[in-house]
């Protein structure tokens, strides 16, 4: 009997279990050859480091920041009119898409100058320009 067979007998493995162990060893060899095992070790190291970094103090601080951001978002959303504003915006986008599909006219300098006289267009442009300025701060 070979030394390998004697070792397997000492482990008291059945023939099926020996086949499974052999398959596992072959799989490990392939994973090692393709550097998958090294990648798994690196992922494990990263997860371990991240777990240590996220101590209780850090988690509490992150939760506080998230809560403040959510509260601020709620206030901004309410100040803007809440869901009514969102629905109005979606309706406006839908109406605009329909109008653009139906309108085959060309846009030129003359038509832009004519539109500039419309008070609603002026309000919209003023809003957009002010928003862009505020976004760049």
VMD Tcl script that builds the backbone (N, CA, C; Angstrom):
set m [mol new atoms 411]
animate dup $m
set s [atomselect $m all]
$s set {name element resname resid chain x y z} {
  {N N UNK 1 A 0.829 -1.168 0.000}
  {CA C UNK 1 A 0.000 0.000 0.000}
  {C C UNK 1 A 0.880 1.240 0.000}
  {N N UNK 2 A 0.418 2.254 -0.751}
  {CA C UNK 2 A 1.204 3.478 -0.825}
  {C C UNK 2 A 1.027 4.299 0.447}
  {N N UNK 3 A 1.942 5.243 0.630}
  {CA C UNK 3 A 1.882 6.104 1.811}
  {C C UNK 3 A 0.597 6.942 1.821}
  {N N UNK 4 A 0.162 7.393 0.615}
  {CA C UNK 4 A -1.070 8.188 0.518}
  {C C UNK 4 A -2.277 7.366 0.964}
  {N N UNK 5 A -2.334 6.133 0.534}
  {CA C UNK 5 A -3.459 5.275 0.900}
  {C C UNK 5 A -3.484 5.055 2.403}
  {N N UNK 6 A -2.304 4.846 3.004}
  {CA C UNK 6 A -2.232 4.647 4.444}
  {C C UNK 6 A -2.711 5.897 5.193}
  {N N UNK 7 A -2.336 7.083 4.689}
  {CA C UNK 7 A -2.787 8.322 5.336}
  {C C UNK 7 A -4.305 8.437 5.265}
  {N N UNK 8 A -4.891 8.112 4.123}
  {CA C UNK 8 A -6.339 8.188 3.960}
  {C C UNK 8 A -7.029 7.203 4.900}
  {N N UNK 9 A -6.422 6.051 5.073}
  {CA C UNK 9 A -7.011 5.077 5.986}
  {C C UNK 9 A -6.948 5.573 7.429}
  {N N UNK 10 A -5.841 6.249 7.793}
  {CA C UNK 10 A -5.715 6.784 9.141}
  {C C UNK 10 A -6.772 7.860 9.381}
  {N N UNK 11 A -7.155 8.586 8.359}
  {CA C UNK 11 A -8.187 9.608 8.480}
  {C C UNK 11 A -9.580 8.987 8.512}
  {N N UNK 12 A -9.643 7.731 8.168}
  {CA C UNK 12 A -10.894 6.984 8.150}
  {C C UNK 12 A -11.923 7.624 7.226}
  {N N UNK 13 A -11.504 7.936 6.001}
  {CA C UNK 13 A -12.385 8.522 4.995}
  {C C UNK 13 A -12.964 7.432 4.112}
  {N N UNK 14 A -14.225 7.628 3.733}
  {CA C UNK 14 A -14.842 6.696 2.801}
  {C C UNK 14 A -14.335 7.018 1.402}
  {N N UNK 15 A -14.642 6.155 0.471}
  {CA C UNK 15 A -14.213 6.363 -0.916}
  {C C UNK 15 A -14.831 7.643 -1.474}
  {N N UNK 16 A -16.102 7.901 -1.122}
  {CA C UNK 16 A -16.766 9.130 -1.574}
  {C C UNK 16 A -16.092 10.365 -0.988}
  {N N UNK 17 A -15.747 10.290 0.288}
  {CA C UNK 17 A -15.078 11.418 0.934}
  {C C UNK 17 A -13.693 11.658 0.331}
  {N N UNK 18 A -12.995 10.602 0.011}
  {CA C UNK 18 A -11.685 10.741 -0.644}
  {C C UNK 18 A -11.851 11.431 -1.991}
  {N N UNK 19 A -12.908 11.069 -2.732}
  {CA C UNK 19 A -13.162 11.704 -4.027}
  {C C UNK 19 A -13.443 13.195 -3.852}
  {N N UNK 20 A -14.201 13.540 -2.824}
  {CA C UNK 20 A -14.518 14.943 -2.556}
  {C C UNK 20 A -13.247 15.709 -2.188}
  {N N UNK 21 A -12.416 15.119 -1.330}
  {CA C UNK 21 A -11.160 15.771 -0.938}
  {C C UNK 21 A -10.271 15.966 -2.169}
  {N N UNK 22 A -10.204 14.963 -3.020}
  {CA C UNK 22 A -9.392 15.062 -4.231}
  {C C UNK 22 A -9.902 16.204 -5.119}
  {N N UNK 23 A -11.226 16.295 -5.274}
  {CA C UNK 23 A -11.821 17.358 -6.083}
  {C C UNK 23 A -11.527 18.729 -5.475}
  {N N UNK 24 A -11.621 18.835 -4.143}
  {CA C UNK 24 A -11.328 20.102 -3.466}
  {C C UNK 24 A -9.880 20.523 -3.681}
  {N N UNK 25 A -8.974 19.566 -3.583}
  {CA C UNK 25 A -7.550 19.870 -3.782}
  {C C UNK 25 A -7.313 20.324 -5.219}
  {N N UNK 26 A -7.933 19.656 -6.182}
  {CA C UNK 26 A -7.788 20.073 -7.580}
  {C C UNK 26 A -8.335 21.481 -7.793}
  {N N UNK 27 A -9.464 21.782 -7.162}
  {CA C UNK 27 A -10.052 23.121 -7.276}
  {C C UNK 27 A -9.119 24.160 -6.672}
  {N N UNK 28 A -8.547 23.864 -5.518}
  {CA C UNK 28 A -7.610 24.793 -4.881}
  {C C UNK 28 A -6.382 25.043 -5.751}
  {N N UNK 29 A -5.898 23.990 -6.400}
  {CA C UNK 29 A -4.738 24.145 -7.284}
  {C C UNK 29 A -5.076 25.103 -8.434}
  {N N UNK 30 A -6.257 24.935 -9.037}
  {CA C UNK 30 A -6.678 25.814 -10.130}
  {C C UNK 30 A -6.829 27.247 -9.627}
  {N N UNK 31 A -7.452 27.416 -8.463}
  {CA C UNK 31 A -7.637 28.763 -7.899}
  {C C UNK 31 A -6.291 29.425 -7.615}
  {N N UNK 32 A -5.333 28.650 -7.136}
  {CA C UNK 32 A -3.996 29.194 -6.872}
  {C C UNK 32 A -3.300 29.571 -8.166}
  {N N UNK 33 A -3.403 28.718 -9.175}
  {CA C UNK 33 A -2.761 28.995 -10.462}
  {C C UNK 33 A -3.308 30.262 -11.100}
  {N N UNK 34 A -4.582 30.529 -10.912}
  {CA C UNK 34 A -5.216 31.710 -11.525}
  {C C UNK 34 A -5.183 32.916 -10.590}
  {N N UNK 35 A -4.435 32.818 -9.492}
  {CA C UNK 35 A -4.286 33.906 -8.508}
  {C C UNK 35 A -5.594 34.303 -7.829}
  {N N UNK 36 A -6.595 33.442 -7.883}
  {CA C UNK 36 A -7.866 33.736 -7.230}
  {C C UNK 36 A -7.695 33.704 -5.714}
  {N N UNK 37 A -6.885 32.798 -5.221}
  {CA C UNK 37 A -6.671 32.718 -3.781}
  {C C UNK 37 A -6.039 34.000 -3.260}
  {N N UNK 38 A -5.076 34.552 -3.991}
  {CA C UNK 38 A -4.454 35.812 -3.578}
  {C C UNK 38 A -5.485 36.933 -3.554}
  {N N UNK 39 A -6.356 36.971 -4.561}
  {CA C UNK 39 A -7.418 37.985 -4.592}
  {C C UNK 39 A -8.343 37.830 -3.390}
  {N N UNK 40 A -8.690 36.603 -3.043}
  {CA C UNK 40 A -9.547 36.359 -1.886}
  {C C UNK 40 A -8.870 36.805 -0.591}
  {N N UNK 41 A -7.571 36.568 -0.490}
  {CA C UNK 41 A -6.831 37.017 0.692}
  {C C UNK 41 A -6.863 38.536 0.781}
  {N N UNK 42 A -6.684 39.221 -0.359}
  {CA C UNK 42 A -6.713 40.686 -0.367}
  {C C UNK 42 A -8.091 41.212 -0.001}
  {N N UNK 43 A -9.151 40.572 -0.504}
  {CA C UNK 43 A -10.514 40.983 -0.154}
  {C C UNK 43 A -10.741 40.785 1.347}
  {N N UNK 44 A -10.296 39.684 1.870}
  {CA C UNK 44 A -10.424 39.428 3.300}
  {C C UNK 44 A -9.687 40.458 4.136}
  {N N UNK 45 A -8.494 40.828 3.700}
  {CA C UNK 45 A -7.713 41.860 4.396}
  {C C UNK 45 A -8.448 43.189 4.361}
  {N N UNK 46 A -9.014 43.536 3.203}
  {CA C UNK 46 A -9.765 44.788 3.078}
  {C C UNK 46 A -10.969 44.799 4.007}
  {N N UNK 47 A -11.736 43.713 3.999}
  {CA C UNK 47 A -12.928 43.632 4.845}
  {C C UNK 47 A -12.534 43.730 6.316}
  {N N UNK 48 A -11.466 43.067 6.682}
  {CA C UNK 48 A -10.993 43.116 8.064}
  {C C UNK 48 A -10.605 44.540 8.450}
  {N N UNK 49 A -9.882 45.227 7.575}
  {CA C UNK 49 A -9.477 46.612 7.844}
  {C C UNK 49 A -10.692 47.523 7.936}
  {N N UNK 50 A -11.645 47.339 7.023}
  {CA C UNK 50 A -12.853 48.168 7.033}
  {C C UNK 50 A -13.651 47.934 8.310}
  {N N UNK 51 A -13.705 46.703 8.763}
  {CA C UNK 51 A -14.435 46.383 9.990}
  {C C UNK 51 A -13.789 47.068 11.190}
  {N N UNK 52 A -12.460 47.031 11.243}
  {CA C UNK 52 A -11.763 47.699 12.338}
  {C C UNK 52 A -11.957 49.210 12.272}
  {N N UNK 53 A -11.985 49.761 11.042}
  {CA C UNK 53 A -12.129 51.206 10.875}
  {C C UNK 53 A -13.507 51.687 11.302}
  {N N UNK 54 A -14.499 50.837 11.117}
  {CA C UNK 54 A -15.867 51.221 11.470}
  {C C UNK 54 A -16.159 50.856 12.925}
  {N N UNK 55 A -15.427 51.503 13.820}
  {CA C UNK 55 A -15.707 51.271 15.227}
  {C C UNK 55 A -17.004 51.971 15.588}
  {N N UNK 56 A -17.454 51.788 16.780}
  {CA C UNK 56 A -18.741 52.334 17.190}
  {C C UNK 56 A -18.802 53.844 17.030}
  {N N UNK 57 A -17.742 54.556 17.379}
  {CA C UNK 57 A -17.725 56.012 17.257}
  {C C UNK 57 A -17.918 56.467 15.829}
  {N N UNK 58 A -17.248 55.790 14.904}
  {CA C UNK 58 A -17.375 56.163 13.492}
  {C C UNK 58 A -18.782 55.903 12.987}
  {N N UNK 59 A -19.360 54.800 13.395}
  {CA C UNK 59 A -20.720 54.458 12.960}
  {C C UNK 59 A -21.716 55.487 13.492}
  {N N UNK 60 A -21.558 55.870 14.752}
  {CA C UNK 60 A -22.459 56.862 15.349}
  {C C UNK 60 A -22.323 58.197 14.613}
  {N N UNK 61 A -21.079 58.572 14.319}
  {CA C UNK 61 A -20.845 59.834 13.606}
  {C C UNK 61 A -21.465 59.793 12.207}
  {N N UNK 62 A -21.269 58.684 11.483}
  {CA C UNK 62 A -21.860 58.542 10.146}
  {C C UNK 62 A -23.381 58.567 10.207}
  {N N UNK 63 A -23.956 57.937 11.210}
  {CA C UNK 63 A -25.416 57.933 11.358}
  {C C UNK 63 A -25.917 59.345 11.624}
  {N N UNK 64 A -25.176 60.102 12.423}
  {CA C UNK 64 A -25.547 61.490 12.689}
  {C C UNK 64 A -25.512 62.336 11.436}
  {N N UNK 65 A -24.466 62.154 10.635}
  {CA C UNK 65 A -24.348 62.901 9.376}
  {C C UNK 65 A -25.487 62.531 8.437}
  {N N UNK 66 A -25.787 61.242 8.342}
  {CA C UNK 66 A -26.879 60.790 7.466}
  {C C UNK 66 A -28.217 61.357 7.943}
  {N N UNK 67 A -28.425 61.382 9.253}
  {CA C UNK 67 A -29.674 61.934 9.791}
  {C C UNK 67 A -29.811 63.416 9.491}
  {N N UNK 68 A -28.710 64.154 9.638}
  {CA C UNK 68 A -28.729 65.587 9.341}
  {C C UNK 68 A -29.005 65.828 7.867}
  {N N UNK 69 A -28.362 65.039 7.012}
  {CA C UNK 69 A -28.582 65.184 5.571}
  {C C UNK 69 A -30.031 64.878 5.200}
  {N N UNK 70 A -30.591 63.845 5.798}
  {CA C UNK 70 A -31.990 63.497 5.512}
  {C C UNK 70 A -32.928 64.599 5.979}
  {N N UNK 71 A -32.649 65.154 7.154}
  {CA C UNK 71 A -33.485 66.241 7.684}
  {C C UNK 71 A -33.409 67.464 6.783}
  {N N UNK 72 A -32.200 67.796 6.346}
  {CA C UNK 72 A -32.017 68.935 5.450}
  {C C UNK 72 A -32.726 68.690 4.122}
  {N N UNK 73 A -32.605 67.475 3.601}
  {CA C UNK 73 A -33.284 67.125 2.359}
  {C C UNK 73 A -34.794 67.252 2.472}
  {N N UNK 74 A -35.322 66.813 3.620}
  {CA C UNK 74 A -36.773 66.937 3.852}
  {C C UNK 74 A -37.205 68.393 3.866}
  {N N UNK 75 A -36.405 69.241 4.527}
  {CA C UNK 75 A -36.746 70.667 4.596}
  {C C UNK 75 A -36.712 71.307 3.221}
  {N N UNK 76 A -35.662 71.013 2.453}
  {CA C UNK 76 A -35.551 71.573 1.102}
  {C C UNK 76 A -36.722 71.097 0.251}
  {N N UNK 77 A -37.032 69.819 0.337}
  {CA C UNK 77 A -38.134 69.245 -0.427}
  {C C UNK 77 A -39.452 69.936 -0.067}
  {N N UNK 78 A -39.679 70.140 1.236}
  {CA C UNK 78 A -40.916 70.801 1.681}
  {C C UNK 78 A -40.929 72.263 1.217}
  {N N UNK 79 A -39.783 72.950 1.311}
  {CA C UNK 79 A -39.707 74.352 0.885}
  {C C UNK 79 A -39.991 74.503 -0.604}
  {N N UNK 80 A -39.656 73.490 -1.368}
  {CA C UNK 80 A -39.874 73.552 -2.819}
  {C C UNK 80 A -41.308 73.193 -3.195}
  {N N UNK 81 A -42.109 72.783 -2.240}
  {CA C UNK 81 A -43.492 72.456 -2.546}
  {C C UNK 81 A -43.781 70.980 -2.464}
  {N N UNK 82 A -42.813 70.188 -2.105}
  {CA C UNK 82 A -43.000 68.753 -1.915}
  {C C UNK 82 A -43.395 68.031 -3.185}
  {N N UNK 83 A -44.273 67.061 -3.023}
  {CA C UNK 83 A -44.681 66.217 -4.143}
  {C C UNK 83 A -45.421 66.993 -5.225}
  {N N UNK 84 A -46.126 68.058 -4.840}
  {CA C UNK 84 A -46.828 68.860 -5.845}
  {C C UNK 84 A -45.839 69.419 -6.865}
  {N N UNK 85 A -44.708 69.906 -6.377}
  {CA C UNK 85 A -43.689 70.461 -7.276}
  {C C UNK 85 A -43.130 69.378 -8.189}
  {N N UNK 86 A -42.886 68.205 -7.630}
  {CA C UNK 86 A -42.362 67.094 -8.438}
  {C C UNK 86 A -43.368 66.720 -9.513}
  {N N UNK 87 A -44.645 66.620 -9.139}
  {CA C UNK 87 A -45.685 66.277 -10.120}
  {C C UNK 87 A -45.796 67.354 -11.194}
  {N N UNK 88 A -45.744 68.626 -10.781}
  {CA C UNK 88 A -45.795 69.728 -11.748}
  {C C UNK 88 A -44.612 69.667 -12.706}
  {N N UNK 89 A -43.436 69.379 -12.163}
  {CA C UNK 89 A -42.246 69.285 -13.002}
  {C C UNK 89 A -42.376 68.147 -14.005}
  {N N UNK 90 A -42.847 66.991 -13.549}
  {CA C UNK 90 A -43.020 65.848 -14.449}
  {C C UNK 90 A -44.069 66.134 -15.519}
  {N N UNK 91 A -45.161 66.802 -15.121}
  {CA C UNK 91 A -46.189 67.178 -16.100}
  {C C UNK 91 A -45.619 68.143 -17.130}
  {N N UNK 92 A -44.823 69.101 -16.659}
  {CA C UNK 92 A -44.222 70.083 -17.575}
  {C C UNK 92 A -43.285 69.404 -18.562}
  {N N UNK 93 A -42.507 68.451 -18.085}
  {CA C UNK 93 A -41.594 67.726 -18.975}
  {C C UNK 93 A -42.387 66.936 -20.003}
  {N N UNK 94 A -43.443 66.275 -19.563}
  {CA C UNK 94 A -44.283 65.489 -20.474}
  {C C UNK 94 A -44.940 66.386 -21.528}
  {N N UNK 95 A -45.493 67.520 -21.092}
  {CA C UNK 95 A -46.117 68.473 -22.029}
  {C C UNK 95 A -45.083 69.002 -23.022}
  {N N UNK 96 A -43.902 69.298 -22.528}
  {CA C UNK 96 A -42.838 69.819 -23.383}
  {C C UNK 96 A -42.451 68.798 -24.446}
  {N N UNK 97 A -42.331 67.544 -24.051}
  {CA C UNK 97 A -41.984 66.500 -25.012}
  {C C UNK 97 A -43.035 66.413 -26.113}
  {N N UNK 98 A -44.298 66.461 -25.732}
  {CA C UNK 98 A -45.390 66.395 -26.718}
  {C C UNK 98 A -45.350 67.599 -27.659}
  {N N UNK 99 A -45.146 68.791 -27.100}
  {CA C UNK 99 A -45.105 69.999 -27.916}
  {C C UNK 99 A -43.935 69.973 -28.891}
  {N N UNK 100 A -42.785 69.504 -28.428}
  {CA C UNK 100 A -41.606 69.449 -29.295}
  {C C UNK 100 A -41.823 68.457 -30.431}
  {N N UNK 101 A -42.495 67.336 -30.149}
  {CA C UNK 101 A -42.784 66.353 -31.194}
  {C C UNK 101 A -43.675 66.934 -32.285}
  {N N UNK 102 A -44.658 67.764 -31.877}
  {CA C UNK 102 A -45.626 68.318 -32.823}
  {C C UNK 102 A -45.098 69.546 -33.565}
  {N N UNK 103 A -44.158 70.271 -32.976}
  {CA C UNK 103 A -43.677 71.539 -33.537}
  {C C UNK 103 A -42.458 71.291 -34.431}
  {N N UNK 104 A -42.614 71.569 -35.721}
  {CA C UNK 104 A -41.519 71.372 -36.667}
  {C C UNK 104 A -40.803 72.682 -37.008}
  {N N UNK 105 A -41.179 73.772 -36.365}
  {CA C UNK 105 A -40.582 75.068 -36.696}
  {C C UNK 105 A -39.118 75.108 -36.267}
  {N N UNK 106 A -38.350 75.961 -36.947}
  {CA C UNK 106 A -36.940 76.111 -36.641}
  {C C UNK 106 A -36.767 77.210 -35.602}
  {N N UNK 107 A -35.746 77.074 -34.811}
  {CA C UNK 107 A -35.448 78.076 -33.795}
  {C C UNK 107 A -34.254 78.881 -34.283}
  {N N UNK 108 A -34.463 80.198 -34.361}
  {CA C UNK 108 A -33.389 81.084 -34.773}
  {C C UNK 108 A -33.305 82.276 -33.844}
  {N N UNK 109 A -32.425 83.191 -34.166}
  {CA C UNK 109 A -32.235 84.382 -33.338}
  {C C UNK 109 A -33.537 85.179 -33.224}
  {N N UNK 110 A -34.256 85.326 -34.331}
  {CA C UNK 110 A -35.512 86.097 -34.322}
  {C C UNK 110 A -36.539 85.496 -33.387}
  {N N UNK 111 A -36.700 84.167 -33.442}
  {CA C UNK 111 A -37.701 83.534 -32.575}
  {C C UNK 111 A -37.256 83.595 -31.112}
  {N N UNK 112 A -35.953 83.546 -30.866}
  {CA C UNK 112 A -35.471 83.674 -29.496}
  {C C UNK 112 A -35.728 85.069 -28.950}
  {N N UNK 113 A -35.478 86.087 -29.786}
  {CA C UNK 113 A -35.729 87.461 -29.348}
  {C C UNK 113 A -37.208 87.680 -29.065}
  {N N UNK 114 A -38.067 87.085 -29.900}
  {CA C UNK 114 A -39.515 87.194 -29.688}
  {C C UNK 114 A -39.913 86.535 -28.369}
  {N N UNK 115 A -39.321 85.353 -28.078}
  {CA C UNK 115 A -39.616 84.646 -26.833}
  {C C UNK 115 A -39.142 85.432 -25.607}
  {N N UNK 116 A -38.087 86.212 -25.771}
  {CA C UNK 116 A -37.546 86.978 -24.650}
  {C C UNK 116 A -38.537 88.013 -24.127}
  {N N UNK 117 A -39.531 88.382 -24.935}
  {CA C UNK 117 A -40.540 89.353 -24.503}
  {C C UNK 117 A -41.594 88.716 -23.603}
  {N N UNK 118 A -41.696 87.403 -23.640}
  {CA C UNK 118 A -42.691 86.682 -22.846}
  {C C UNK 118 A -42.273 86.701 -21.368}
  {N N UNK 119 A -43.131 87.238 -20.472}
  {CA C UNK 119 A -42.779 87.311 -19.043}
  {C C UNK 119 A -42.497 85.944 -18.410}
  {N N UNK 120 A -43.202 84.904 -18.841}
  {CA C UNK 120 A -42.977 83.562 -18.288}
  {C C UNK 120 A -41.594 83.042 -18.688}
  {N N UNK 121 A -41.190 83.304 -19.926}
  {CA C UNK 121 A -39.863 82.899 -20.395}
  {C C UNK 121 A -38.801 83.659 -19.609}
  {N N UNK 122 A -39.016 84.942 -19.383}
  {CA C UNK 122 A -38.066 85.744 -18.623}
  {C C UNK 122 A -37.923 85.208 -17.196}
  {N N UNK 123 A -39.043 84.847 -16.573}
  {CA C UNK 123 A -39.012 84.279 -15.226}
  {C C UNK 123 A -38.221 82.967 -15.209}
  {N N UNK 124 A -38.496 82.130 -16.200}
  {CA C UNK 124 A -37.807 80.835 -16.279}
  {C C UNK 124 A -36.310 81.002 -16.504}
  {N N UNK 125 A -35.926 81.908 -17.398}
  {CA C UNK 125 A -34.513 82.146 -17.650}
  {C C UNK 125 A -33.814 82.719 -16.420}
  {N N UNK 126 A -34.483 83.664 -15.757}
  {CA C UNK 126 A -33.912 84.250 -14.551}
  {C C UNK 126 A -33.689 83.172 -13.497}
  {N N UNK 127 A -34.672 82.293 -13.327}
  {CA C UNK 127 A -34.545 81.199 -12.364}
  {C C UNK 127 A -33.354 80.304 -12.711}
  {N N UNK 128 A -33.270 79.907 -13.986}
  {CA C UNK 128 A -32.196 79.000 -14.408}
  {C C UNK 128 A -30.823 79.648 -14.256}
  {N N UNK 129 A -30.690 80.912 -14.615}
  {CA C UNK 129 A -29.403 81.603 -14.481}
  {C C UNK 129 A -29.005 81.740 -13.026}
  {N N UNK 130 A -29.954 82.072 -12.166}
  {CA C UNK 130 A -29.665 82.185 -10.739}
  {C C UNK 130 A -29.287 80.827 -10.166}
  {N N UNK 131 A -29.990 79.792 -10.573}
  {CA C UNK 131 A -29.661 78.441 -10.108}
  {C C UNK 131 A -28.248 78.063 -10.529}
  {N N UNK 132 A -27.887 78.327 -11.763}
  {CA C UNK 132 A -26.539 77.992 -12.242}
  {C C UNK 132 A -25.473 78.749 -11.463}
  {N N UNK 133 A -25.724 80.027 -11.175}
  {CA C UNK 133 A -24.764 80.801 -10.370}
  {C C UNK 133 A -24.618 80.189 -8.973}
  {N N UNK 134 A -25.738 79.824 -8.373}
  {CA C UNK 134 A -25.683 79.250 -7.029}
  {C C UNK 134 A -25.025 77.870 -7.006}
  {N N UNK 135 A -25.173 77.107 -8.076}
  {CA C UNK 135 A -24.523 75.800 -8.144}
  {C C UNK 135 A -23.008 75.930 -8.247}
  {N N UNK 136 A -22.537 77.019 -8.802}
  {CA C UNK 136 A -21.091 77.183 -8.990}
  {C C UNK 136 A -20.392 77.716 -7.747}
  {N N UNK 137 A -21.156 78.038 -6.693}
  {CA C UNK 137 A -20.543 78.559 -5.445}
  {C C UNK 137 A -19.825 77.461 -4.705}
}
mol reanalyze $m
mol bondsrecalc $m
mol representation Tube
mol addrep $m
